[in-house]
């Protein structure tokens, strides 16, 4: 089953943590929050994750490419002007 995650917000309420970091990449116990989210659902009926990135989507894609998941994960960038 597919999961679509909207992860392109600016994260202004998390400022100053998000001044130079995508909201989805904010670490929780040293691991990016988006990784925690994907790992909590992978291994269940969810086996395909589509991340719709926007603001600083390049950071999100870089983080996702450094981890191995038990599911397919694809990052779909939006407008490159937002990065």
N, C-alpha and C positions, 0 to 999 in steps of 0.2 A: 504494500500500500504506500502511496506517495504522501509526503508531507511537504508543504510549502511554508517557508519561514520568511517573513518580511523582516529584514535586518539592515535596513538602509537609513535609519534615522540619525539625526545629528547628535542626539544624546545630550541636549543642553542642560537637562536637569541633573546630569551626572558630572557637570563641570566642577572642578578643573580636571578631573580624571580624563575626560574625553576631549580635552583641548587638542591633543595630538594623537588620539587613538579612536578607532571606530568603536561605537557602543557595543557591538557584538564581540569585540576583542578584549573588553574589560576583564581583567583576571579575577577569578574567584579561587582562592587557595592556589594561586599560581597557574591556573589553567583558564584559557579564555572561556567566557560564559557561553558562547555558541557551541564550543566543544562539549561542555557539560550537557547542554540541551540535546545535542545530537546523540551523545552516548547514552543518555537516559532513555531514549526511545528506540535506538537501534537494538536489534536482538529480539524485538517484539514483532508485531505484525507489520511494523513500519520498516521498509527496507530501501526506500528511495527518498532522498532529501533534496529539495530544490531551494536554494537560498537566493532570494531576490535582494541583491545588494544595491546600494545607491551611494550615499555619502561614504567616502573612503572604502569603497568596495574592493579596491586593490589590496588593502590590509586584510580584509576578510578572506579573500581568495588565498593570500599568502599563508595565513594561519591554517586554513583548511588543508592546503597542500602539504603541510608539515605533519599532519596527523593521519593515522590509519584508522578507518572505521569499518565496522562489520556491515556496512550498508553503502549504497552508492550515494555520493554527495556531489552535487553540481552547483556551482555559483553562477548565477546569471547577473551580469552587470547591467546597470541602467545607464543613464546619461553620463558619459565620461566627464562632463563639465562639473559634476558634483564631487569628484574626487579631489 
